[in-house]
Amino acid sequence: MIEVADIFRKHGKSYLDKYLSKMLPSHKKAICDILKCRTPIMGGKVYYCTCCKKYEYSYHSCGNRSCPKCQNDKANIWLEESKQLLLPVNHFMVTFTIPEELRDLARRKQNLFYSILFKASSKTLDKLSLDNKYVGGKLGYIGILHTWSRTLIYHPHIHYIVTGGGYSKDNDKWNKSRSNFLFPIKALSKIFKAKFRDLLQKENQTIFNSIATNTWNKPWIVNSIPVGRGDKAPKYLAQYVFRIAISSGRIISLKNGVVTFKYQDSDTKQWKIISLKAEEFIRRYLQHVLPSGFVKVRYYGLFASANRKLLSKVREILGCKKLESKKKTKPKKIFKCKDCKKEMIVVSIIPRYAVLNNKAPPTNHGVLNNIYSKLSA
């Protein structure tokens, strides 16, 4: 199977030769981390099977959220933790999208635009939720930032899982929404656009003045669909939470400097094939690496950490179990023998290779050595 790391190993140097001076620190780090992930440079453990009398090496992961190898298990862990927040009500997926005219600016000013995208969309949901025509109460909702289309085109948007109803403080009760309708799309779009415009003008007048007036005159794309009750809703969202721009399983080949991968057409649901030059593939991949420290999953309304007491009260109204305060514990990873499937034991620790003071990795990692020397220059 072709991996993203294979593409970086083979074509990373030529990409850096052209674009290193323009690259963001987070992009450089992503390349380094993905190349090191689960290699001897990261260190690891040696396991022994007492049944088959054989040894296996397991190297540490890099932990970078843009690395395809490091995101597989996190969605399941998040899903288990989120069950504490769930309510036995209908939920909706509401999606807010930045229009095409703003995407080039958003790519260059990511922290600014992503923060405003979260603020404008969440304030839109809060405003409409308090309207007695729709909910008349406080919602619970979780937002996840995405920046890509299925062909890796830059396409910033936020998916929210939203409760189909809200808590009314005035009546001290749960106001239920319709099962197949939460808010009118036109109202969502209009309010979202206005709030985004006002926030951008407040945060950066210079950037605001550079935007064409017709950007604020056209409708902005917002979507809302029902996604089921209870734990079905976060399962729907879990597929988005730790997904990256493309998984290695979608990459078909890497030949003659061309990457070929498959994607599912959003309209027909049919799988299609696309081929890109390796450098273009790397460019598209890296533009979805988020700024360092940026929080891509956020909790609002009843699900915000500051509203745990109110959430407990709502759960009581809806006849749910009380919220349990559990400490987060990392599940023990069991390493099993590939042949007999029995648990193997750790017999040795492999130390991590220290990359300090611009020191390159071991000489038997020639490609990585080349890339490190460039990134450290």
C-alpha positions as CSV (number, residue, x, y, z in Angstrom):
1,M,0.0,0.0,0.0
2,I,1.3,3.5,-0.9
3,E,1.4,5.8,2.1
4,V,1.5,9.6,2.3
5,A,5.0,9.2,3.9
6,D,6.2,7.4,0.7
7,I,5.2,10.4,-1.3
8,F,7.0,12.7,1.0
9,R,10.1,10.5,1.0
10,K,10.3,10.3,-2.8
11,H,9.3,13.9,-3.7
12,G,9.6,15.9,-0.5
13,K,13.1,17.2,-1.4
14,S,12.0,18.6,-4.8
15,Y,9.0,20.2,-3.1
16,L,11.3,21.8,-0.5
17,D,13.7,23.0,-3.1
18,K,10.9,25.1,-4.6
19,Y,8.8,26.2,-1.7
20,L,10.8,26.0,1.6
21,S,11.1,29.8,2.0
22,K,7.3,30.2,1.8
23,M,6.4,27.2,4.0
24,L,4.7,27.7,7.4
25,P,6.4,26.1,10.5
26,S,3.4,23.8,10.9
27,H,3.9,22.5,7.4
28,K,7.6,21.8,7.9
29,K,6.8,20.0,11.2
30,A,4.1,17.9,9.5
31,I,6.5,16.7,6.9
32,C,9.1,15.7,9.5
33,D,6.6,14.0,11.8
34,I,5.0,12.0,9.0
35,L,8.4,10.8,7.8
36,K,9.5,9.8,11.2
37,C,6.3,8.2,12.3
38,R,6.7,4.5,13.4
39,T,10.3,4.4,12.3
40,P,13.4,3.5,14.4
41,I,14.0,7.3,14.8
42,M,11.0,7.5,17.1
43,G,12.1,4.7,19.4
44,G,9.8,2.0,20.5
45,K,9.6,-1.5,22.1
46,V,10.6,-5.0,21.4
47,Y,7.9,-7.6,22.0
48,Y,8.3,-11.3,22.5
49,C,5.8,-14.1,21.9
50,T,6.3,-16.9,24.5
51,C,4.2,-19.2,22.3
52,C,5.8,-18.7,18.9
53,K,9.3,-17.9,20.4
54,K,9.7,-14.8,18.1
55,Y,10.3,-11.1,18.5
56,E,8.4,-8.1,17.0
57,Y,9.4,-4.4,16.8
58,S,6.9,-1.7,17.5
59,Y,8.0,1.9,16.9
60,H,6.3,5.0,18.4
61,S,3.8,7.2,16.5
62,C,4.5,10.9,15.9
63,G,1.2,12.0,17.3
64,N,0.8,14.8,14.6
65,R,-2.9,15.3,13.9
66,S,-2.1,15.6,10.2
67,C,-0.5,12.1,10.1
68,P,-2.6,9.3,8.6
69,K,-1.1,6.7,10.9
70,C,-1.9,8.5,14.1
71,Q,-5.7,9.2,13.8
72,N,-7.2,5.7,13.5
73,D,-7.8,5.0,17.2
74,K,-8.6,8.5,18.4
75,A,-12.2,8.6,16.9
76,N,-13.3,5.6,19.0
77,I,-11.8,7.1,22.2
78,W,-13.5,10.4,21.5
79,L,-16.8,8.6,20.8
80,E,-16.7,6.9,24.2
81,E,-16.0,10.1,26.0
82,S,-18.7,12.0,24.2
83,K,-21.4,9.5,25.2
84,Q,-21.4,11.3,28.6
85,L,-22.8,14.4,26.8
86,L,-25.5,12.7,24.8
87,L,-29.1,13.4,25.1
88,P,-31.9,11.1,24.0
89,V,-33.3,13.6,21.4
90,N,-33.1,14.1,17.6
91,H,-29.9,15.7,16.3
92,F,-29.0,17.6,13.2
93,M,-25.8,18.2,11.2
94,V,-25.5,21.9,10.4
95,T,-22.7,22.9,8.1
96,F,-21.4,26.5,7.5
97,T,-19.1,27.2,4.6
98,I,-16.7,30.0,3.7
99,P,-17.5,31.2,0.1
100,E,-15.0,30.7,-2.7
101,E,-14.2,34.4,-2.8
102,L,-12.7,34.4,0.7
103,R,-10.7,31.1,0.5
104,D,-7.5,32.5,-0.7
105,L,-7.5,35.1,2.1
106,A,-8.5,32.3,4.6
107,R,-5.6,30.1,3.5
108,R,-3.1,33.0,4.1
109,K,-4.7,34.2,7.4
110,Q,-5.8,30.9,8.9
111,N,-6.0,31.7,12.6
112,L,-8.1,34.8,11.9
113,F,-10.6,33.3,9.5
114,Y,-11.0,30.0,11.3
115,S,-11.6,31.8,14.6
116,I,-14.2,34.0,12.9
117,L,-15.8,31.1,11.2
118,F,-16.3,29.4,14.6
119,K,-17.6,32.6,16.3
120,A,-20.0,33.6,13.5
121,S,-21.5,30.2,13.0
122,S,-21.9,29.5,16.8
123,K,-23.5,32.9,17.3
124,T,-25.9,32.2,14.4
125,L,-27.0,29.0,16.1
126,D,-27.4,30.7,19.4
127,K,-29.5,33.5,18.0
128,L,-32.0,31.3,16.1
129,S,-32.2,28.8,19.0
130,L,-33.6,31.5,21.3
131,D,-36.4,32.4,18.8
132,N,-39.7,30.8,20.0
133,K,-40.7,30.1,16.4
134,Y,-38.0,27.4,16.3
135,V,-36.6,26.2,19.6
136,G,-36.9,28.9,22.3
137,G,-34.1,27.5,24.4
138,K,-30.4,26.7,24.8
139,L,-29.0,24.1,22.4
140,G,-26.2,21.7,22.9
141,Y,-23.8,21.4,20.0
142,I,-20.3,20.3,18.9
143,G,-18.4,21.8,16.0
144,I,-15.5,20.3,14.0
145,L,-13.5,22.4,11.5
146,H,-12.8,20.9,8.0
147,T,-10.8,22.5,5.3
148,W,-10.9,20.1,2.4
149,S,-13.0,18.7,-0.4
150,R,-12.8,15.1,-1.5
151,T,-10.2,16.0,-4.1
152,L,-8.1,17.9,-1.5
153,I,-9.2,21.3,-2.8
154,Y,-9.1,24.0,0.0
155,H,-12.7,24.3,1.2
156,P,-13.0,25.6,4.8
157,H,-16.3,24.7,6.6
158,I,-17.6,23.6,10.0
159,H,-19.8,20.7,10.8
160,Y,-22.0,21.0,13.9
161,I,-23.9,18.2,15.6
162,V,-26.9,20.1,17.2
163,T,-29.6,18.9,19.6
164,G,-33.1,18.9,18.1
165,G,-34.4,21.2,20.9
166,G,-33.2,23.3,23.8
167,Y,-33.6,24.1,27.4
168,S,-36.0,26.9,28.2
169,K,-34.9,28.8,31.3
170,D,-38.2,30.7,31.5
171,N,-40.3,27.5,31.6
172,D,-37.7,25.2,33.1
173,K,-38.3,22.6,30.5
174,W,-37.0,21.0,27.3
175,N,-38.4,22.5,24.1
176,K,-38.4,19.9,21.4
177,S,-37.9,20.8,17.7
178,R,-39.5,19.0,14.8
179,S,-37.9,15.7,13.9
180,N,-37.0,16.7,10.4
181,F,-36.5,20.5,10.7
182,L,-34.4,22.7,13.0
183,F,-33.9,26.1,11.4
184,P,-34.7,27.6,8.0
185,I,-31.6,27.6,5.7
186,K,-32.2,31.1,4.4
187,A,-32.2,32.6,7.9
188,L,-29.1,30.6,8.9
189,S,-27.3,31.8,5.8
190,K,-28.3,35.5,6.1
191,I,-27.4,35.7,9.8
192,F,-24.1,33.8,9.4
193,K,-23.0,36.1,6.6
194,A,-23.8,39.2,8.6
195,K,-22.0,38.0,11.7
196,F,-19.0,36.9,9.7
197,R,-18.8,40.3,7.9
198,D,-19.1,42.3,11.2
199,L,-16.5,40.2,13.0
200,L,-14.0,40.4,10.2
201,Q,-14.5,44.2,9.9
202,K,-13.9,44.5,13.7
203,E,-10.9,42.1,13.7
204,N,-9.1,43.4,10.6
205,Q,-10.3,46.5,8.8
206,T,-7.5,46.2,6.2
207,I,-8.5,42.7,5.1
208,F,-12.1,43.6,5.2
209,N,-11.6,46.6,2.8
210,S,-9.8,44.3,0.3
211,I,-12.9,42.1,-0.1
212,A,-15.2,42.7,-3.1
213,T,-18.6,44.1,-2.2
214,N,-20.5,41.4,-4.1
215,T,-19.1,38.8,-1.7
216,W,-21.5,40.2,0.9
217,N,-24.4,40.4,-1.5
218,K,-24.6,36.7,-2.6
219,P,-26.1,33.9,-0.5
220,W,-23.7,31.9,1.6
221,I,-23.9,28.1,1.7
222,V,-25.3,26.6,4.9
223,N,-26.8,23.1,5.1
224,S,-28.9,21.3,7.8
225,I,-29.9,17.6,7.8
226,P,-31.3,15.3,10.5
227,V,-28.9,12.6,11.7
228,G,-30.8,10.6,14.2
229,R,-31.2,10.2,18.0
230,G,-28.9,9.6,20.9
231,D,-25.6,7.9,20.2
232,K,-26.3,7.7,16.5
233,A,-25.5,11.5,16.2
234,P,-21.9,11.4,17.6
235,K,-21.2,8.3,15.6
236,Y,-22.1,10.4,12.5
237,L,-19.8,13.1,13.7
238,A,-17.0,10.8,14.8
239,Q,-16.2,10.1,11.1
240,Y,-15.3,13.8,10.8
241,V,-13.6,14.5,14.1
242,F,-10.2,12.8,13.4
243,R,-10.4,12.3,9.7
244,I,-7.5,13.9,7.8
245,A,-7.5,15.2,4.2
246,I,-6.8,11.8,2.7
247,S,-6.0,8.3,4.1
248,S,-3.4,6.1,2.7
249,G,-6.1,3.6,1.8
250,R,-7.4,6.0,-0.9
251,I,-4.0,6.2,-2.7
252,I,-3.8,3.9,-5.6
253,S,-0.4,4.5,-7.1
254,L,2.8,6.6,-7.2
255,K,4.4,6.3,-10.6
256,N,6.6,8.6,-12.7
257,G,6.0,11.5,-10.3
258,V,2.2,11.2,-10.4
259,V,0.0,10.3,-7.4
260,T,-3.3,8.6,-8.3
261,F,-6.1,8.3,-5.7
262,K,-9.8,7.7,-5.5
263,Y,-12.6,9.8,-4.1
264,Q,-16.3,9.5,-3.7
265,D,-18.4,12.0,-5.7
266,S,-20.6,13.9,-3.3
267,D,-23.6,13.9,-5.8
268,T,-23.5,10.5,-7.4
269,K,-21.8,8.6,-4.5
270,Q,-19.8,6.9,-7.2
271,W,-16.0,6.4,-6.7
272,K,-13.8,8.3,-9.2
273,I,-10.1,8.5,-9.9
274,I,-7.9,11.6,-10.0
275,S,-4.2,11.9,-10.8
276,L,-2.0,14.8,-9.6
277,K,1.7,15.5,-9.9
278,A,3.4,14.6,-6.7
279,E,4.3,18.2,-5.9
280,E,0.7,19.3,-6.4
281,F,-0.5,16.5,-4.2
282,I,2.0,17.6,-1.4
283,R,0.8,21.2,-1.8
284,R,-2.9,20.3,-1.5
285,Y,-2.1,18.0,1.4
286,L,-0.1,20.6,3.4
287,Q,-2.7,23.4,3.0
288,H,-5.0,21.3,5.3
289,V,-2.4,21.3,8.1
290,L,-3.9,23.4,10.9
291,P,-2.0,26.2,12.7
292,S,-0.1,24.9,15.7
293,G,-2.4,24.8,18.8
294,F,-5.6,25.6,16.9
295,V,-8.6,23.8,18.5
296,K,-10.5,22.1,15.7
297,V,-13.2,20.5,17.9
298,R,-15.3,22.8,20.1
299,Y,-18.3,22.4,22.5
300,Y,-21.1,25.0,22.8
301,G,-24.3,25.6,24.7
302,L,-25.3,22.8,27.0
303,F,-22.2,20.8,25.9
304,A,-19.8,23.6,26.9
305,S,-17.6,22.6,29.9
306,A,-18.9,25.7,31.8
307,N,-22.5,24.3,31.6
308,R,-22.1,20.9,33.2
309,K,-24.5,21.7,36.0
310,L,-27.1,22.9,33.5
311,L,-26.5,19.8,31.3
312,S,-27.1,17.6,34.4
313,K,-30.4,19.3,35.0
314,V,-31.5,18.8,31.4
315,R,-30.5,15.2,31.6
316,E,-32.7,14.8,34.7
317,I,-35.6,16.5,32.9
318,L,-35.2,14.1,30.0
319,G,-34.9,11.1,32.3
320,C,-31.2,10.4,31.7
321,K,-28.6,9.0,34.0
322,K,-26.5,11.5,36.0
323,L,-23.3,12.7,34.5
324,E,-20.3,10.7,35.8
325,S,-17.0,12.5,36.5
326,K,-14.5,10.1,35.0
327,K,-10.8,10.7,34.8
328,K,-9.4,10.4,31.3
329,T,-7.3,7.2,31.2
330,K,-5.4,6.1,28.1
331,P,-6.5,2.6,27.3
332,K,-3.7,0.0,27.5
333,K,-2.5,-1.0,24.1
334,I,-2.2,-4.8,23.8
335,F,0.3,-6.0,21.3
336,K,-0.7,-9.4,19.9
337,C,1.3,-12.0,17.9
338,K,0.5,-11.9,14.2
339,D,0.5,-15.7,14.1
340,C,-1.0,-17.1,17.3
341,K,-2.9,-13.8,18.2
342,K,-1.8,-14.2,21.9
343,E,-0.6,-11.1,23.9
344,M,3.2,-10.5,23.5
345,I,5.4,-9.2,26.3
346,V,7.8,-6.2,26.3
347,V,11.4,-7.4,26.6
348,S,13.3,-4.3,25.6
349,I,12.9,-0.5,25.1
350,I,14.3,1.2,22.0
351,P,15.5,4.7,22.8
352,R,14.2,7.6,20.6
353,Y,16.9,9.1,18.4
354,A,17.5,12.6,19.6
355,V,17.3,15.3,16.9
356,L,18.8,18.2,18.7
357,N,20.8,21.3,17.6
358,N,20.0,20.6,14.0
359,K,21.5,17.2,14.2
360,A,20.3,15.0,11.4
361,P,18.9,11.5,11.8
362,P,21.1,8.4,11.4
363,T,22.9,8.0,8.1
364,N,20.8,5.0,7.1
365,H,17.9,7.4,6.7
366,G,19.3,9.2,3.7
367,V,16.1,10.8,2.4
368,L,15.1,12.0,5.8
369,N,18.6,13.3,6.4
370,N,18.4,15.4,3.2
371,I,15.0,16.9,4.3
372,Y,16.2,17.6,7.8
373,S,19.2,19.4,6.6
374,K,17.0,21.6,4.4
375,L,14.4,22.3,7.2
376,S,17.2,23.1,9.6
377,A,19.1,25.5,7.3
